[in-house]
């Protein structure tokens, strides 16, 4: 097999990269170890920055997003007795959209299979080779058990934290890894019930953080802070709804409850790997960085990565110029660290941890954001998305 770019991983980063390159006349093959059903069923993020939405529109996969996605002008910040609305449109002139990552992936897969380059599911034993030279290759076994070799000019590693790409980059460079594991986790549920508020509600509470979100006008997505050692079997639906009702309580408002269709516990951590390149192997998305979901940055960071990477690869492969690929890692990492800081800041401000001194500091910060236009604007600008190249 032969392609200009071999892409490992069919998450949103790999699929969008393939789409961007296709529109500029660059050939790709996308390799995915899981089945299509598995990839399309993974429950992930659901908040899209304005840049992400416009990018999806620009590549021709925004029709269903525009029809079914929910634009949001802001969020609520809450602590006991107070719920304060931050209007992003007024603060920074931008907004966000609620549209699940699962739906983004479905849209990209449909477009890829309709008129796009090859997308191979169920592959195994994926091994990039000779990435330090000008003619790398990817060895793999296809879904029928046949050994294959994909010859290419560039390899893109969009295969997530547990993929094969990042270890190959760090092994062949003087790379560094940074990691922060948080002392709490999120217990998240999907429920067949209309959202109880018109915007997302981020709530600080003495018993722990809670988040009211949504996936559609009839499906709610909600989270409560728990200890990472908690077992999902110990949390009945009633116990979850009781915790949410307590932590989200505010005078004159009540939480709607309904059938829980999915629940899981999500560990919280930050992770950054640098550089994001080794020779002709480039990393993007979760292969290079992970952020806690509090700041809604994970999927949006992946989109920003591949937007930069697509521009760089088009210039390399069509104009034979290396300037953009040479600066890709540094440019991408500048935004990664800004978003990592914002995610850490939101997480540290909203999750009950430490002693009573820490709690008062958190409440002081929340009050500052809710009372200062400058502080609120800083949150709004980061939440709705900074420029891709900062």
C-alpha positions as CSV (number, residue, x, y, z in Angstrom):
1,X,0.0,0.0,0.0
2,X,1.1,3.6,-0.7
3,X,-0.1,6.9,0.7
4,X,1.4,10.3,1.3
5,X,0.3,10.3,5.0
6,X,-0.4,7.3,7.2
7,X,-2.7,8.1,10.1
8,X,-2.8,5.9,13.1
9,X,-6.1,6.2,15.0
10,X,-9.6,7.0,13.9
11,X,-10.7,9.3,16.7
12,X,-11.7,12.9,16.0
13,X,-8.0,14.0,15.5
14,X,-7.1,11.4,12.9
15,X,-10.4,11.6,11.0
16,X,-10.4,15.4,10.9
17,X,-6.7,15.4,9.8
18,X,-7.5,13.0,7.0
19,X,-10.4,15.3,5.9
20,X,-8.3,18.4,6.0
21,X,-5.6,16.8,3.9
22,X,-8.1,15.3,1.5
23,X,-9.5,18.8,0.7
24,X,-5.9,20.0,-0.1
25,X,-5.2,17.0,-2.4
26,X,-3.0,15.0,0.0
27,X,-3.6,11.3,0.1
28,X,-4.1,9.5,3.4
29,X,-4.9,6.1,4.9
30,X,-6.4,5.9,8.4
31,X,-5.7,2.8,10.5
32,X,-7.9,2.0,13.5
33,X,-7.5,-1.0,15.9
34,X,-11.2,-0.9,17.1
35,X,-14.4,-1.7,15.1
36,X,-16.5,1.0,13.7
37,X,-19.3,0.2,16.2
38,X,-16.9,0.6,19.1
39,X,-15.4,3.9,17.8
40,X,-18.9,5.4,17.3
41,X,-20.2,4.4,20.7
42,X,-17.4,5.9,22.9
43,X,-18.9,8.5,25.2
44,X,-16.6,11.5,25.4
45,X,-16.6,15.3,25.5
46,X,-19.5,17.4,24.4
47,X,-18.5,21.1,24.3
48,X,-17.2,22.5,21.1
49,X,-15.3,25.8,20.8
50,X,-16.3,28.3,18.1
51,X,-13.1,27.5,16.1
52,X,-13.9,23.8,16.3
53,X,-17.5,24.3,15.0
54,X,-16.3,26.5,12.1
55,X,-13.6,24.0,11.2
56,X,-16.2,21.2,11.0
57,X,-18.4,23.4,8.8
58,X,-15.4,24.3,6.6
59,X,-14.6,20.6,5.9
60,X,-18.3,19.8,5.1
61,X,-19.4,17.9,8.2
62,X,-21.3,20.6,10.0
63,X,-24.8,20.1,8.6
64,X,-26.0,17.8,11.4
65,X,-24.1,19.9,14.0
66,X,-26.0,23.0,12.9
67,X,-29.3,21.1,13.0
68,X,-28.9,19.2,16.2
69,X,-26.2,21.0,18.2
70,X,-27.1,23.4,21.0
71,X,-25.4,26.8,20.9
72,X,-24.7,28.2,24.4
73,X,-23.9,31.8,25.2
74,X,-22.3,31.1,28.6
75,X,-22.3,29.0,31.8
76,X,-23.4,29.2,35.4
77,X,-20.9,29.2,38.3
78,X,-22.4,28.2,41.6
79,X,-21.5,28.0,45.2
80,X,-24.0,27.4,48.1
81,X,-26.7,30.0,47.9
82,X,-25.5,31.6,44.7
83,X,-25.8,30.8,41.0
84,X,-24.1,33.4,38.7
85,X,-24.4,33.5,34.9
86,X,-21.4,34.3,32.7
87,X,-22.5,35.6,29.3
88,X,-19.6,34.7,26.9
89,X,-21.1,36.7,24.0
90,X,-21.1,39.9,26.1
91,X,-17.7,39.1,27.6
92,X,-15.7,38.1,24.5
93,X,-18.0,37.9,21.5
94,X,-17.9,34.1,21.2
95,X,-20.0,31.1,22.3
96,X,-19.7,27.3,22.5
97,X,-21.9,24.5,21.2
98,X,-23.1,21.3,23.0
99,X,-22.6,18.4,20.5
100,X,-21.1,15.1,21.7
101,X,-17.7,13.9,20.5
102,X,-19.5,10.7,19.6
103,X,-21.6,12.6,17.1
104,X,-18.6,14.4,15.6
105,X,-16.9,11.1,15.1
106,X,-20.0,9.6,13.4
107,X,-20.2,12.6,11.0
108,X,-16.5,12.3,10.1
109,X,-16.7,8.5,9.6
110,X,-19.7,8.9,7.4
111,X,-17.9,11.5,5.3
112,X,-14.8,9.4,5.1
113,X,-16.6,6.3,4.0
114,X,-18.8,8.2,1.5
115,X,-16.1,10.0,-0.5
116,X,-12.9,9.9,1.4
117,X,-9.6,8.0,1.4
118,X,-9.3,4.5,2.9
119,X,-10.4,4.0,6.6
120,X,-9.4,0.6,7.9
121,X,-11.0,-0.7,11.1
122,X,-10.0,-3.7,13.1
123,X,-6.2,-3.6,12.3
124,X,-3.6,-4.9,14.8
125,X,0.1,-5.1,15.4
126,X,0.6,-1.5,14.1
127,X,4.3,-0.7,14.0
128,X,5.7,2.6,12.5
129,X,9.2,2.1,11.0
130,X,12.0,4.4,9.7
131,X,10.4,7.5,10.9
132,X,13.7,9.3,11.1
133,X,14.2,9.1,7.3
134,X,12.3,10.4,4.4
135,X,10.3,7.3,3.6
136,X,8.7,5.8,6.7
137,X,6.3,2.9,6.7
138,X,3.7,1.3,8.9
139,X,3.4,-2.4,9.3
140,X,0.1,-3.8,10.4
141,X,-2.2,-6.7,10.2
142,X,-5.6,-6.0,8.6
143,X,-9.0,-7.1,9.8
144,X,-8.7,-10.3,7.8
145,X,-5.4,-11.3,9.4
146,X,-3.2,-10.4,6.5
147,X,0.1,-8.7,7.1
148,X,0.3,-5.3,5.3
149,X,2.9,-2.6,4.8
150,X,1.8,1.0,4.2
151,X,4.6,3.1,2.6
152,X,4.2,6.8,3.2
153,X,6.0,10.2,3.4
154,X,4.6,11.1,6.8
155,X,3.1,9.2,9.8
156,X,0.6,11.0,12.0
157,X,0.1,9.5,15.5
158,X,-3.4,10.3,16.6
159,X,-3.8,7.0,18.5
160,X,-4.4,8.3,22.0
161,X,-2.5,8.0,25.3
162,X,-2.2,4.2,25.0
163,X,-1.2,4.1,21.3
164,X,2.1,3.1,19.8
165,X,3.1,6.5,18.4
166,X,4.1,8.6,21.5
167,X,6.5,5.9,23.0
168,X,8.3,5.9,19.6
169,X,8.6,9.7,19.7
170,X,9.9,9.9,23.3
171,X,12.3,6.9,22.7
172,X,13.9,8.7,19.8
173,X,14.2,12.2,21.2
174,X,15.3,14.0,24.3
175,X,11.6,14.3,25.2
176,X,10.0,15.1,28.5
177,X,6.8,14.0,30.1
178,X,4.8,16.0,32.7
179,X,1.9,14.6,34.6
180,X,-0.5,15.6,37.4
181,X,-2.9,13.2,38.9
182,X,-5.8,14.8,40.8
183,X,-7.0,13.4,44.2
184,X,-10.6,13.0,42.9
185,X,-12.6,11.6,40.0
186,X,-15.9,12.3,38.2
187,X,-18.8,9.9,38.3
188,X,-20.7,10.7,35.1
189,X,-24.2,9.7,33.9
190,X,-26.3,10.0,30.8
191,X,-30.0,10.3,31.6
192,X,-33.1,10.4,29.5
193,X,-34.4,13.6,30.9
194,X,-34.6,17.2,29.7
195,X,-31.8,19.4,31.1
196,X,-32.8,21.2,34.2
197,X,-31.1,24.5,33.2
198,X,-30.6,26.4,29.9
199,X,-26.7,26.5,30.4
200,X,-24.1,24.3,32.0
201,X,-23.9,24.7,35.7
202,X,-20.5,24.3,37.4
203,X,-21.2,24.0,41.2
204,X,-18.7,24.1,44.1
205,X,-20.2,22.4,47.2
206,X,-18.7,21.3,50.5
207,X,-19.5,17.7,49.7
208,X,-17.8,18.0,46.3
209,X,-18.1,19.4,42.8
210,X,-21.1,18.8,40.5
211,X,-21.7,19.6,36.9
212,X,-25.1,19.8,35.0
213,X,-24.6,19.5,31.3
214,X,-26.6,18.1,28.4
215,X,-26.3,16.2,25.1
216,X,-29.7,17.2,23.5
217,X,-33.0,18.8,24.5
218,X,-34.0,15.4,26.0
219,X,-30.7,13.9,27.3
220,X,-28.8,15.2,30.3
221,X,-25.2,14.7,31.1
222,X,-24.3,15.1,34.8
223,X,-21.2,14.6,37.0
224,X,-20.4,14.4,40.7
225,X,-17.0,14.5,42.3
226,X,-16.0,11.2,43.9
227,X,-13.0,9.6,45.4
228,X,-10.9,7.8,42.7
229,X,-11.2,4.6,44.7
230,X,-15.0,4.5,44.5
231,X,-16.7,1.6,42.8
232,X,-19.5,2.3,40.3
233,X,-21.5,-0.6,41.7
234,X,-21.7,1.3,45.0
235,X,-23.5,4.2,43.4
236,X,-27.2,3.4,42.8
237,X,-29.2,5.7,40.6
238,X,-31.0,7.1,43.6
239,X,-27.7,7.8,45.4
240,X,-26.4,9.7,42.3
241,X,-29.6,11.8,42.0
242,X,-29.5,12.6,45.7
243,X,-25.9,13.8,45.4
244,X,-26.7,15.9,42.4
245,X,-29.8,17.4,44.0
246,X,-27.8,18.4,47.1
247,X,-24.8,19.8,45.3
248,X,-26.7,21.7,42.6
249,X,-29.4,23.0,45.0
250,X,-30.4,26.7,44.8
251,X,-33.5,28.4,46.0
252,X,-36.4,28.4,43.5
253,X,-34.9,25.6,41.3
254,X,-35.3,21.9,41.2
255,X,-33.3,19.1,39.4
256,X,-35.2,16.9,37.0
257,X,-34.5,13.2,37.3
258,X,-35.0,10.4,34.9
259,X,-33.8,7.0,33.7
260,X,-30.0,6.6,33.8
261,X,-28.7,5.0,30.6
262,X,-25.0,5.1,31.2
263,X,-22.7,5.7,34.1
264,X,-18.9,5.5,34.7
265,X,-16.1,6.9,36.8
266,X,-13.5,9.1,35.1
267,X,-10.1,9.7,36.7
268,X,-8.8,13.2,36.5
269,X,-5.3,14.0,35.3
270,X,-3.2,16.3,33.2
271,X,-0.5,15.0,30.9
272,X,1.8,16.6,28.4
273,X,4.5,15.0,26.2
274,X,7.1,17.0,24.3
275,X,8.2,17.2,21.6
276,X,5.2,16.3,19.4
277,X,7.5,15.2,16.5
278,X,10.2,12.8,15.7
279,X,11.4,13.0,12.1
280,X,8.5,12.2,9.9
281,X,6.3,11.1,12.8
282,X,3.9,13.7,14.2
283,X,1.7,13.5,17.3
284,X,-1.7,15.1,17.7
285,X,-4.5,15.0,20.3
286,X,-4.5,12.6,23.3
287,X,-1.3,10.9,22.0
288,X,0.5,14.0,23.2
289,X,-1.6,15.5,25.9
290,X,-4.5,15.0,28.2
291,X,-6.4,17.5,30.3
292,X,-9.1,17.1,33.0
293,X,-12.5,17.7,31.5
294,X,-13.4,20.7,33.7
295,X,-12.3,23.2,31.1
296,X,-13.8,21.4,28.1
297,X,-10.5,21.5,26.2
298,X,-9.7,17.9,25.2
299,X,-11.5,17.6,21.9
300,X,-10.9,21.2,21.0
301,X,-7.1,20.8,21.6
302,X,-7.1,17.9,19.2
303,X,-8.9,20.0,16.5
304,X,-6.3,22.8,17.1
305,X,-3.5,20.3,16.7
306,X,-4.6,18.9,13.5
307,X,-5.5,22.3,12.0
308,X,-1.9,23.3,12.5
309,X,-0.5,19.9,11.4
310,X,-2.6,19.8,8.2
311,X,-1.3,23.2,7.2
312,X,2.3,22.1,7.9
313,X,1.9,18.8,6.0
314,X,0.3,20.4,3.0
315,X,3.2,22.8,2.8
316,X,5.7,20.0,3.2
317,X,4.2,17.6,0.7
318,X,3.0,20.0,-2.0
319,X,5.6,22.8,-1.8
320,X,8.5,20.8,-0.3
321,X,9.0,23.4,2.4
322,X,9.8,22.4,5.9
323,X,9.3,25.6,7.8
324,X,5.8,24.8,9.2
325,X,6.6,21.2,10.2
326,X,9.7,22.5,11.9
327,X,7.7,24.8,14.1
328,X,4.6,22.6,14.5
329,X,5.6,21.1,17.9
330,X,6.5,24.4,19.5
331,X,3.3,26.1,18.2
332,X,1.1,23.3,19.2
333,X,2.6,23.0,22.7
334,X,2.2,26.7,23.4
335,X,-1.5,26.3,23.1
336,X,-1.5,23.0,24.9
337,X,0.2,24.5,28.0
338,X,-2.2,27.5,28.0
339,X,-5.2,25.1,27.9
340,X,-3.6,22.8,30.4
341,X,-3.2,25.7,32.8
342,X,-6.9,26.8,32.2
343,X,-8.1,23.2,32.8
344,X,-6.0,23.0,36.0
345,X,-7.3,26.3,37.2
346,X,-10.9,25.4,36.7
347,X,-10.4,22.0,38.3
348,X,-8.5,23.5,41.3
349,X,-11.1,26.2,41.8
350,X,-14.2,24.0,41.7
351,X,-13.4,20.7,43.3
352,X,-13.5,20.4,47.1
353,X,-10.2,19.2,48.4
354,X,-7.6,20.0,51.0
355,X,-8.6,21.6,54.3
356,X,-11.0,24.5,55.2
357,X,-8.3,27.0,54.3
358,X,-8.3,25.6,50.8
359,X,-12.1,25.8,50.7
360,X,-12.0,29.5,51.6
361,X,-9.5,30.2,48.8
362,X,-11.7,28.4,46.3
363,X,-14.7,30.4,47.3
364,X,-12.7,33.7,47.2
365,X,-11.7,32.9,43.6
366,X,-15.2,32.0,42.6
367,X,-16.5,35.3,44.1
368,X,-13.8,37.2,42.2
369,X,-14.8,35.6,38.9
370,X,-18.5,36.3,39.5
371,X,-17.9,40.0,40.6
372,X,-15.1,41.1,38.3
373,X,-15.7,41.7,34.6
374,X,-11.9,41.3,33.9
375,X,-11.8,38.0,35.7
376,X,-15.0,36.8,34.0
377,X,-13.6,37.8,30.6
378,X,-10.4,35.8,31.2
379,X,-12.5,32.7,31.9
380,X,-14.7,33.3,28.9
381,X,-11.8,33.9,26.5
382,X,-10.2,30.6,27.6
383,X,-13.4,28.6,27.7
384,X,-14.6,29.6,24.3
385,X,-11.2,29.0,22.7
386,X,-8.0,30.9,22.0
387,X,-6.6,31.4,18.5
388,X,-5.0,28.1,17.2
389,X,-1.6,29.7,17.0
390,X,-2.0,31.9,20.1
